Amino acid sequence: MKKTLILKTKENVVVFKGRPITLPIKEAAIKAVCIELFDDADPCIIHESYASQTIIDRFLETFDGPVKDVSLAHVKDLETWLDLLDPKDLYLTIEGKS
């Protein structure tokens, strides 16, 4: 089974539900990781995809064990890459397994 991420507001409004790879990531963050990993300021789609997956993997590594309505307020630099309004005010649930 694949993982499904659910991001909700404190009012329990779902602002994102989907596979991790479909999280909205800011273009500037993807380019920054492409430069970090590949020294590529004008990345191709393959480098962009790999950079997106790297960002998501780093994000998911910050959680240990089951995740149900966990506040994202503690996640470092979240607002620099997650392209959602007020990402620090969101709550995460992870369904399924990797």
Contacts in CASP RR format, 6 or more apart in sequence:
PFRMAT RR
TARGET T0000
AUTHOR 0000-0000-0000
METHOD contacts of the structure
MODEL  1
MKKTLILKTKENVVVFKGRPITLPIKEAAIKAVCIELFDDADPCIIHESY
ASQTIIDRFLETFDGPVKDVSLAHVKDLETWLDLLDPKDLYLTIEGKS
1 96 0 8 1.000
1 97 0 8 1.000
2 19 0 8 1.000
2 96 0 8 1.000
2 98 0 8 1.000
3 19 0 8 1.000
3 20 0 8 1.000
3 94 0 8 1.000
3 95 0 8 1.000
3 96 0 8 1.000
3 97 0 8 1.000
3 98 0 8 1.000
4 17 0 8 1.000
4 18 0 8 1.000
4 19 0 8 1.000
4 94 0 8 1.000
4 95 0 8 1.000
4 96 0 8 1.000
5 16 0 8 1.000
5 17 0 8 1.000
5 18 0 8 1.000
5 19 0 8 1.000
5 20 0 8 1.000
5 23 0 8 1.000
5 92 0 8 1.000
5 93 0 8 1.000
5 94 0 8 1.000
5 95 0 8 1.000
6 14 0 8 1.000
6 16 0 8 1.000
6 17 0 8 1.000
6 18 0 8 1.000
6 92 0 8 1.000
6 93 0 8 1.000
6 94 0 8 1.000
6 95 0 8 1.000
7 14 0 8 1.000
7 15 0 8 1.000
7 16 0 8 1.000
7 17 0 8 1.000
7 72 0 8 1.000
7 84 0 8 1.000
7 90 0 8 1.000
7 91 0 8 1.000
7 92 0 8 1.000
8 14 0 8 1.000
8 15 0 8 1.000
8 69 0 8 1.000
8 90 0 8 1.000
8 91 0 8 1.000
8 93 0 8 1.000
9 15 0 8 1.000
9 89 0 8 1.000
9 90 0 8 1.000
9 91 0 8 1.000
10 89 0 8 1.000
10 91 0 8 1.000
15 84 0 8 1.000
15 85 0 8 1.000
15 90 0 8 1.000
16 23 0 8 1.000
16 24 0 8 1.000
16 84 0 8 1.000
20 56 0 8 1.000
20 60 0 8 1.000
21 52 0 8 1.000
21 53 0 8 1.000
21 56 0 8 1.000
23 56 0 8 1.000
23 59 0 8 1.000
23 82 0 8 1.000
24 82 0 8 1.000
24 83 0 8 1.000
24 84 0 8 1.000
25 52 0 8 1.000
25 55 0 8 1.000
25 56 0 8 1.000
25 81 0 8 1.000
25 82 0 8 1.000
25 83 0 8 1.000
26 80 0 8 1.000
26 81 0 8 1.000
26 82 0 8 1.000
26 83 0 8 1.000
29 55 0 8 1.000
29 80 0 8 1.000
29 81 0 8 1.000
30 43 0 8 1.000
30 48 0 8 1.000
30 51 0 8 1.000
30 52 0 8 1.000
30 55 0 8 1.000
31 41 0 8 1.000
31 43 0 8 1.000
31 51 0 8 1.000
33 51 0 8 1.000
33 54 0 8 1.000
33 55 0 8 1.000
34 40 0 8 1.000
34 41 0 8 1.000
34 43 0 8 1.000
34 47 0 8 1.000
34 48 0 8 1.000
34 51 0 8 1.000
35 41 0 8 1.000
37 47 0 8 1.000
37 50 0 8 1.000
37 51 0 8 1.000
37 54 0 8 1.000
38 47 0 8 1.000
40 47 0 8 1.000
43 51 0 8 1.000
55 81 0 8 1.000
59 75 0 8 1.000
59 78 0 8 1.000
59 81 0 8 1.000
59 82 0 8 1.000
60 94 0 8 1.000
62 75 0 8 1.000
62 76 0 8 1.000
63 70 0 8 1.000
63 92 0 8 1.000
63 94 0 8 1.000
66 94 0 8 1.000
67 92 0 8 1.000
67 93 0 8 1.000
67 94 0 8 1.000
68 93 0 8 1.000
69 91 0 8 1.000
69 92 0 8 1.000
69 93 0 8 1.000
70 91 0 8 1.000
70 92 0 8 1.000
70 93 0 8 1.000
71 90 0 8 1.000
71 91 0 8 1.000
72 78 0 8 1.000
72 87 0 8 1.000
72 88 0 8 1.000
72 89 0 8 1.000
72 90 0 8 1.000
72 91 0 8 1.000
72 92 0 8 1.000
73 88 0 8 1.000
73 89 0 8 1.000
75 87 0 8 1.000
75 88 0 8 1.000
78 87 0 8 1.000
78 88 0 8 1.000
79 87 0 8 1.000
79 88 0 8 1.000
84 90 0 8 1.000
END
